[in-house]
Amino acid sequence: MQQDVIRKYAAPVPRYTSYPTAPHFSPRIDAQTYEGWLGQLPEGLPLSLYVHVPYCTKLCWYCGCNTKATRRYGPVADYVAALKREIEMVGSRVPQRHSVAHMHWGGGSPNILSAPDIRALAAHLRRNFRCADDMELAVEIDPRDFDEPRADALHDAGVNRISLGVQDFREDVQKAIGRMQSFEDTARVIEAFRDRGVPSINIDLVYGLPLQTVESVDETIRQVITLSPDRVAIFGYAHLPERLRHQRLIDGKALPDAVMRFTQATRMAERLVDAGYVRVGLDHYAKPTDSLAIGAVSRNFQGYTSDAVETLIGLGASAIGQLPQGFVQNVTAASEYARRINAGELATARGFELTEEDKARGWVIRELMCTLRFSHVKLREKFGSHADRLIEVAHEVIADDTDGLIEPEADGFRVRDEARTFLRSICARFDAYLPRSVARHATGV
C-alpha cells in the first residue's frame, strides 16, 4: 500500500460500534423514555446483557474506557450493591417471557470483584433475567489482578469465554503505557481457566502504542500464537489526551505515525493468517472452528461478536443499551449512578431515538464492518424507499475510488481484503452525522 494512500485515509473517524455513534446521544432521552421503551418490548424477545464494572486496581495510561483506579474494596462493594438494585429494576420491566442468549461483563476489570461478589452478582442476574441454558457468558480479565479463588468463582458463575488484555509484551512499551504484564503471568491465567474447562479464550492487542515497531509487534504476536487463543482482537491505539487526562502521561513524540501504524497492523494480520486464523471484519481473528469464523458476525459496543441478538440491555455506570427504538446510556460517574439507582430511579442520562433513515444507514455500516459488502438488493428489501439515497452514496463511493480500495459488483461493491484497515473511513461516507460532529475520534488507520 502506497504511503500517500495510507496518509489519505488516516483522518480521524468513528469506530462504528453503533450508528449514530455515542457523541450524538442526547439528554432528551432520559429515564422516563427508557422505561417506556422497556415496556414496549414484545414478549418472547431474545436479549443480550452487558454489565459494566468501572474499577481497576491501577489505571493504564492508554485506556479509553470508563474506569477509575482504587486500592480499596469499599467503593467496589457499594457499586455492586447499586448494580444489583438496577438489575432488579430493569429485570422487572422486561417482558416475562424473554431469554438471555449472551451476557458480557466488561470494564474496567470485572475480576476486581471478590470471589463472593462474583458468585452473588451472577446468581442475582440469573434470578432477575431468564438466562438460556446455553447462554454465552463472557468476562474481561486483567491477568495482573488474578487469583485462584476468583477463577473458581468465575467458573462456578458459568463463564465460558474470557477475554484477556495483553496489548504488548515488550517491556519498554509496557513501561511507556503504564502497564507491566509478563508473558508468564498471562500464560498462567490462560492455563488456569483452561484447567477449569473454560472453552474459549480471547486476547486483546493494541498497535500504534509508544515505542512500538514492526519488529516489536511481530515479537508479541509470535508469543501470542504460542498461547493458542481462540480469538485475537487487534485495536489501533486512539491518542486523545485532550479528552482523557491520563493519556497525557504518554509521550506523544514516541507514537508511530500513520504509515508505521498501518505496517504494524499488516504484519500482525499476516502472522495470524499464516498461523491459521480467519480474519473477521476489521480487526478480529478466530480459529476456523470458532463461532466467529463459521457463523454470522455482528458488531456492538464490545466489538465483533457471534451474538446476533439485536436488543442489548446495558447495566452499570456508563453502560449503553440498544432497543428497537434506539440507544440509551447510563450516567457515567459511578457515584451519580449509585445515587440515582438508590433513589429508585433508572440511571439513564442520554440516548438516541432512531429514525428509519438512521436504521438504514446503521445497517449499511454494520454490514460493511462485518461482511465488507454493500448490497443494493438486501438494503432495498429491508428499508424500501429509505434505501434510495444510500444507493446513490454507494455509486459515489465506487466512482470516487481512485485508490483501488473496493471492487464493484453487480449488487453493489466489496471492500478489498488489502483495504480492511480503511473500513471505518469507507463507512464514514454513509454517516450523515459525521460532517457536523465536533467529537474527537481515533485515527482512521
Buried (B, 14 or more C-beta within 10 A) or exposed (E): BEEEBBBBBBEBBBBBBBBBBBEBBEEEBBBEBBBEBBEEBEEEBBBBBBBBBBBBBBBBBBBBBBBBBBEEBEBBEBBBEBBBBBBBBBBEBBBEEBBBBBBBBBBBBBBBBBBEBBBBBBEBBBEBBBBBEEBBBBBBBBBBEBEEEBBBBBBBBBBBBBBBBBBBBBEEBBEBBBBEBEBEEBBEBBEBBEEBEBEBBBBBBBBBBBBBBBEBBBBBBEBBBEBEBBBBBBBBBBBBBEEBEBBEBBEEEEBBBBBBBBBBBBBBBEBBEEBEBBBBBBBBBBBEEBBBBEEEBBBBBBBBBBBEBBBBBBBBBBBBBBBEBBBBBBBBBBEBBBBBBEEEBBBBBBBBBBEEBBBBBBBBBBBBBBBBBBBBEBBBEBBEEBBEBBBEBBBEBBEEBEBEBBBBEEEBBBBBEEBBBBBBBBBBBBBBBBEEBEBBBBBBB
